[in-house]
């Protein structure tokens, strides 16, 4: 039992949070590319991505795993993104710091999604049973290159008005 739920129910909750974080993260990314910021989508992305990382630490484990390291990194970059957005209101350098940290958090979630897909989907697992075969590495590299390119475009295009009501926390 985890938080009063069976392991299966808790796993489902964790996966659902992760998928909501990924989908809302891509909505936020699309908004960045259009130099827009919508408070609701952004809050949903940040909250579900934080919850995804936090719930990942609640699974039973006997030693530190790579997933724990990814979770710690994700929480650190999310703390930076949240501070940049809500604390510093995207002023000066905090705009690009927000974009970079939010997109790193999204990429980490997608990285784990790809890894889980290769581990759990039989047709992908057959291509990379240990997760270190060329098929897995190539897919993760394609995802990384796509995120780097999208981050560069977002960094150049994301310039929302700093007096916009969408930036206000109240």
PLY file of the C-alpha trace (Angstrom):
ply
format ascii 1.0
element vertex 170
property float x
property float y
property float z
element edge 169
property int vertex1
property int vertex2
end_header
0.00 0.00 0.00
1.19 3.47 -0.93
-0.83 6.45 0.29
-3.67 4.05 1.01
-3.65 2.66 -2.54
-2.59 -0.69 -3.89
0.68 -0.69 -5.80
-1.30 -1.11 -9.03
-3.59 1.86 -8.29
-0.64 4.02 -7.24
1.24 3.09 -10.42
-1.80 4.10 -12.46
-1.95 7.44 -10.63
1.75 8.02 -11.26
1.41 7.21 -14.98
-1.68 9.39 -15.38
0.10 12.33 -13.70
3.07 11.79 -15.99
0.94 11.70 -19.13
-0.98 14.83 -18.10
2.36 16.52 -17.43
3.68 15.55 -20.87
0.55 16.60 -22.77
0.22 19.90 -20.89
3.96 20.42 -21.30
3.61 20.23 -25.08
0.74 22.74 -24.88
3.00 25.06 -22.85
5.80 24.53 -25.38
3.45 25.45 -28.24
2.47 28.57 -26.32
6.14 29.47 -25.82
6.72 29.13 -29.56
3.86 31.61 -30.08
5.18 33.93 -27.33
2.14 33.24 -25.18
1.73 32.15 -21.59
-1.56 30.82 -20.25
-1.64 30.55 -16.50
-3.86 27.44 -16.34
-1.91 25.25 -18.75
1.39 26.34 -17.24
0.24 25.61 -13.68
-1.12 22.22 -14.77
2.18 21.33 -16.46
4.33 22.40 -13.53
2.10 20.81 -10.87
1.68 17.44 -12.59
5.37 17.28 -13.47
6.32 17.97 -9.84
3.82 15.34 -8.68
5.18 12.84 -11.19
8.67 13.22 -9.74
7.49 13.19 -6.13
5.32 10.10 -6.56
8.24 8.33 -8.23
10.08 8.40 -4.89
7.20 6.68 -3.10
7.57 3.38 -4.94
9.29 0.69 -2.86
13.04 0.47 -3.54
16.14 -0.92 -1.88
18.79 1.22 -3.56
19.08 4.42 -5.52
18.06 3.82 -9.12
18.57 5.90 -12.28
14.90 6.92 -11.98
15.67 8.54 -8.62
18.50 10.55 -10.15
16.19 11.70 -12.97
13.58 12.59 -10.34
16.01 14.72 -8.33
17.22 16.53 -11.45
13.62 17.09 -12.53
12.65 18.56 -9.15
15.65 20.89 -9.21
14.90 22.24 -12.69
11.21 22.52 -11.81
12.07 24.55 -8.71
14.09 26.88 -10.94
11.23 27.13 -13.49
8.69 27.87 -10.76
10.94 30.52 -9.19
11.61 32.13 -12.58
7.92 32.26 -13.48
6.16 33.01 -10.22
8.94 34.51 -8.10
10.81 36.59 -10.65
7.92 37.08 -13.12
10.20 36.27 -16.09
12.11 39.53 -15.59
15.34 39.90 -17.58
17.35 36.65 -17.60
14.57 34.81 -15.75
12.65 34.52 -19.04
15.25 32.31 -20.69
15.94 30.51 -17.41
12.23 29.63 -17.24
12.13 28.42 -20.84
15.26 26.29 -20.45
14.31 24.76 -17.11
10.68 24.06 -18.09
11.80 22.37 -21.29
14.45 20.31 -19.50
11.71 19.10 -17.14
9.48 18.21 -20.10
12.35 16.46 -21.88
13.11 14.40 -18.77
9.49 13.24 -18.67
9.60 12.34 -22.37
12.97 10.60 -21.85
11.36 8.40 -19.19
8.31 7.85 -21.41
10.55 6.52 -24.19
12.48 4.34 -21.75
9.23 2.94 -20.34
7.89 2.34 -23.84
10.97 0.28 -24.70
10.68 -1.61 -21.41
6.94 -2.31 -21.53
5.82 -2.50 -25.17
6.75 -5.90 -26.63
7.52 -4.68 -30.17
9.93 -2.03 -28.82
11.33 -4.27 -26.11
12.30 -6.78 -28.78
14.43 -4.06 -30.42
16.21 -3.13 -27.17
15.78 -5.71 -24.42
18.42 -4.17 -22.14
17.79 -0.52 -23.02
21.33 -0.02 -24.30
20.91 -1.24 -27.87
21.24 1.09 -30.89
17.45 1.35 -31.45
16.90 2.77 -27.96
19.90 5.07 -28.15
18.90 6.41 -31.58
15.33 7.15 -30.47
16.53 8.93 -27.31
19.06 10.93 -29.38
16.34 11.96 -31.84
14.17 13.10 -28.93
17.10 15.02 -27.42
17.98 16.75 -30.71
14.31 17.67 -31.23
14.13 19.17 -27.75
17.36 21.13 -28.20
16.04 22.55 -31.48
12.64 23.37 -29.94
14.34 24.98 -26.94
16.43 27.22 -29.21
13.33 28.28 -31.13
11.38 28.83 -27.89
14.20 30.86 -26.36
14.18 33.14 -29.40
10.40 33.49 -29.68
9.12 33.54 -26.10
8.73 37.20 -25.12
5.35 37.54 -23.40
4.39 40.94 -22.06
5.62 41.14 -18.46
2.54 43.12 -17.42
0.24 40.44 -18.82
-2.49 39.19 -16.46
-1.39 35.66 -17.35
1.82 36.23 -15.37
0.07 37.38 -12.23
-0.17 34.75 -9.53
-3.30 36.21 -7.93
0 1
1 2
2 3
3 4
4 5
5 6
6 7
7 8
8 9
9 10
10 11
11 12
12 13
13 14
14 15
15 16
16 17
17 18
18 19
19 20
20 21
21 22
22 23
23 24
24 25
25 26
26 27
27 28
28 29
29 30
30 31
31 32
32 33
33 34
34 35
35 36
36 37
37 38
38 39
39 40
40 41
41 42
42 43
43 44
44 45
45 46
46 47
47 48
48 49
49 50
50 51
51 52
52 53
53 54
54 55
55 56
56 57
57 58
58 59
59 60
60 61
61 62
62 63
63 64
64 65
65 66
66 67
67 68
68 69
69 70
70 71
71 72
72 73
73 74
74 75
75 76
76 77
77 78
78 79
79 80
80 81
81 82
82 83
83 84
84 85
85 86
86 87
87 88
88 89
89 90
90 91
91 92
92 93
93 94
94 95
95 96
96 97
97 98
98 99
99 100
100 101
101 102
102 103
103 104
104 105
105 106
106 107
107 108
108 109
109 110
110 111
111 112
112 113
113 114
114 115
115 116
116 117
117 118
118 119
119 120
120 121
121 122
122 123
123 124
124 125
125 126
126 127
127 128
128 129
129 130
130 131
131 132
132 133
133 134
134 135
135 136
136 137
137 138
138 139
139 140
140 141
141 142
142 143
143 144
144 145
145 146
146 147
147 148
148 149
149 150
150 151
151 152
152 153
153 154
154 155
155 156
156 157
157 158
158 159
159 160
160 161
161 162
162 163
163 164
164 165
165 166
166 167
167 168
168 169
